[in-house]
Amino acid sequence: MELNKLLRKNIRTLKPYSSARDEFSGEAMVFLDANENPYREPYNRYPDPIQKELKQKISKLKNIPSNNIFLGNGSDEPIDLLIRAFCEPGVENIVTINPTYGMYQVAADINNVEVIKVSLTSEFELDGEKLLQAVNDSTKLIFLCSPNNPSGNSLDKNEILKVINGFNGLVIIDEAYIDFAPGKSLLPVLEKYPNLVILQTFSKAWGMAGIRLGMAFASVEIINVLNKIKYPYNLNILTQQKAMELLDNEKQVNVWVKKLIEEREKMAKYFSKLYFVTKVHPSDANFLLVSMKNAKAIYNYLVESGIIVRDRSKVHLCENSLRITIGSMEEDNVLIQALKDYI
Ligand SMILES: *Cc1c(COP(=O)(O)O)cnc(C)c1O
């Protein structure tokens, strides 16, 4: 794979914006280079455009060198940047699985990039060969999501590797829910695959959806492409500072994850006993996809009871299914009580 050939021509030749903080970073007595206001410290200063300190922390946490890490305003940012960097609008395409996370389609639509969708099996499993058959000469990226949203299951690692090995473009594995899964992340093998991009986020297990912080891990060459086209100051000071502070408490996260997995198993058992439930799909994430006889009726009943879940009935292979996030024990018990009262 030759990354330069894969890139859109305008991105390959682009001269990126160079900010004051790009041109000089380091210690100095006075900074008079960025037209900042001298008052209202520290918010008057532009944030670090490459988030050096935060990346060092994440580097330690994930055991991945800083220059293999891109940080974005949620994972949604690298999803959009990857499509923009590699796919010529109206000409080139991405391939993904169906059903999966809706943002790949939306980001592609915004960029006028075609999406070729390959159905998972009825058990939401990936057939790597079938996926590769959908690839054509204009396919630049393949998006996979494991554990998958909205089905909750992890995709088979061997099938994922088949895809990575059998494709000349980039393969993006979205691991937003990896902390809840017994299977391992692909991060330890990142180095072996120059066409692999792994996405993770602080929105789920880490409980930081509100500060918007997503990660992409890839080769230095790919990370450099993302850095070249991102907004210069894509992560604000508040996010960088808060993340630095919250990242010190990994133990707390592990406790939450353990609790949520226990809750998930409790809820799976509970749902499976309800007379109107036809299937509780196996989940490695912090939610359950539950198929039932009358999803819309249950959904409406829950809304009336003040409980909001996600109706996925219109999604491919998810007919009559609700996606239910695992909450705290108290929240889950409210749901249990409401469903007990449903006749
Ligand atoms: C929730 C989720 C994300 C997280 O997106 P952020 O922009 O980081 O909040 C990414 N991918 C999938 C599949 C998700 O379900």
The ligand as an ORCA input file, in Angstrom:
! r2SCAN-3c Opt
* xyz 0 1
  C     -20.744      5.994     20.733
  C     -19.915      5.588     19.572
  C     -18.790      6.323     19.210
  C     -18.377      7.515     20.004
  O     -18.356      8.651     19.283
  P     -17.754      9.965     19.955
  O     -17.830     10.934     18.839
  O     -16.349      9.632     20.354
  O     -18.600     10.308     21.126
  C     -18.014      5.886     18.152
  N     -18.343      4.782     17.475
  C     -19.407      4.044     17.796
  C     -19.695      2.809     17.060
  C     -20.236      4.442     18.840
  O     -21.323      3.711     19.134
*
